[in-house]
Amino acid sequence: SYVATAMIGARKLRNLPAQAK
């Protein structure tokens, strides 16, 4: 489903800056 993919993508995008710090 598109919604599930969007949610996973959003989490990954939020995790990237968190790991950068």
Jmol script that loads the backbone (N, CA, C; Angstrom):
load data "model"
ATOM      1  N   SER A   1       0.844  -1.215   0.000  1.00  0.00           N
ATOM      2  CA  SER A   1       0.000   0.000   0.000  1.00  0.00           C
ATOM      3  C   SER A   1       0.871   1.253   0.000  1.00  0.00           C
ATOM      4  N   TYR A   2       0.382   2.310  -0.620  1.00  0.00           N
ATOM      5  CA  TYR A   2       1.166   3.549  -0.698  1.00  0.00           C
ATOM      6  C   TYR A   2       1.342   4.175   0.691  1.00  0.00           C
ATOM      7  N   VAL A   3       0.311   4.094   1.520  1.00  0.00           N
ATOM      8  CA  VAL A   3       0.398   4.708   2.855  1.00  0.00           C
ATOM      9  C   VAL A   3       1.520   4.078   3.671  1.00  0.00           C
ATOM     10  N   ALA A   4       1.600   2.757   3.633  1.00  0.00           N
ATOM     11  CA  ALA A   4       2.641   2.064   4.406  1.00  0.00           C
ATOM     12  C   ALA A   4       4.023   2.476   3.914  1.00  0.00           C
ATOM     13  N   THR A   5       4.174   2.558   2.598  1.00  0.00           N
ATOM     14  CA  THR A   5       5.473   2.949   2.027  1.00  0.00           C
ATOM     15  C   THR A   5       5.827   4.374   2.437  1.00  0.00           C
ATOM     16  N   ALA A   6       4.841   5.257   2.445  1.00  0.00           N
ATOM     17  CA  ALA A   6       5.087   6.659   2.809  1.00  0.00           C
ATOM     18  C   ALA A   6       5.519   6.749   4.270  1.00  0.00           C
ATOM     19  N   MET A   7       4.862   5.974   5.126  1.00  0.00           N
ATOM     20  CA  MET A   7       5.206   6.006   6.554  1.00  0.00           C
ATOM     21  C   MET A   7       6.634   5.508   6.767  1.00  0.00           C
ATOM     22  N   ILE A   8       6.990   4.420   6.092  1.00  0.00           N
ATOM     23  CA  ILE A   8       8.351   3.877   6.237  1.00  0.00           C
ATOM     24  C   ILE A   8       9.369   4.890   5.729  1.00  0.00           C
ATOM     25  N   GLY A   9       9.068   5.515   4.589  1.00  0.00           N
ATOM     26  CA  GLY A   9       9.978   6.513   4.018  1.00  0.00           C
ATOM     27  C   GLY A   9      10.151   7.690   4.962  1.00  0.00           C
ATOM     28  N   ALA A  10       9.050   8.123   5.582  1.00  0.00           N
ATOM     29  CA  ALA A  10       9.117   9.270   6.499  1.00  0.00           C
ATOM     30  C   ALA A  10       9.991   8.919   7.702  1.00  0.00           C
ATOM     31  N   ARG A  11       9.862   7.700   8.201  1.00  0.00           N
ATOM     32  CA  ARG A  11      10.676   7.293   9.364  1.00  0.00           C
ATOM     33  C   ARG A  11      12.152   7.276   8.997  1.00  0.00           C
ATOM     34  N   LYS A  12      12.456   6.763   7.813  1.00  0.00           N
ATOM     35  CA  LYS A  12      13.860   6.699   7.387  1.00  0.00           C
ATOM     36  C   LYS A  12      14.425   8.103   7.261  1.00  0.00           C
ATOM     37  N   LEU A  13      13.644   9.021   6.681  1.00  0.00           N
ATOM     38  CA  LEU A  13      14.123  10.396   6.498  1.00  0.00           C
ATOM     39  C   LEU A  13      14.364  11.039   7.863  1.00  0.00           C
ATOM     40  N   ARG A  14      13.508  10.733   8.841  1.00  0.00           N
ATOM     41  CA  ARG A  14      13.680  11.326  10.178  1.00  0.00           C
ATOM     42  C   ARG A  14      14.865  10.698  10.894  1.00  0.00           C
ATOM     43  N   ASN A  15      15.141   9.432  10.597  1.00  0.00           N
ATOM     44  CA  ASN A  15      16.249   8.740  11.270  1.00  0.00           C
ATOM     45  C   ASN A  15      17.594   9.226  10.751  1.00  0.00           C
ATOM     46  N   LEU A  16      17.655   9.646   9.484  1.00  0.00           N
ATOM     47  CA  LEU A  16      18.933  10.084   8.907  1.00  0.00           C
ATOM     48  C   LEU A  16      19.529  11.252   9.692  1.00  0.00           C
ATOM     49  N   PRO A  17      18.799  12.368   9.876  1.00  0.00           N
ATOM     50  CA  PRO A  17      19.355  13.506  10.617  1.00  0.00           C
ATOM     51  C   PRO A  17      19.657  13.139  12.070  1.00  0.00           C
ATOM     52  N   ALA A  18      18.884  12.235  12.635  1.00  0.00           N
ATOM     53  CA  ALA A  18      19.098  11.831  14.029  1.00  0.00           C
ATOM     54  C   ALA A  18      20.446  11.126  14.161  1.00  0.00           C
ATOM     55  N   GLN A  19      20.777  10.281  13.174  1.00  0.00           N
ATOM     56  CA  GLN A  19      22.052   9.562  13.235  1.00  0.00           C
ATOM     57  C   GLN A  19      23.207  10.506  12.923  1.00  0.00           C
ATOM     58  N   ALA A  20      22.956  11.506  12.078  1.00  0.00           N
ATOM     59  CA  ALA A  20      24.017  12.452  11.695  1.00  0.00           C
ATOM     60  C   ALA A  20      24.505  13.193  12.935  1.00  0.00           C
ATOM     61  N   LYS A  21      23.561  13.515  13.834  1.00  0.00           N
ATOM     62  CA  LYS A  21      23.940  14.220  15.060  1.00  0.00           C
ATOM     63  C   LYS A  21      24.624  13.240  16.009  1.00  0.00           C
TER      64      LYS A  21
END
end "model"
wireframe off; spacefill off
backbone 0.3
color backbone group
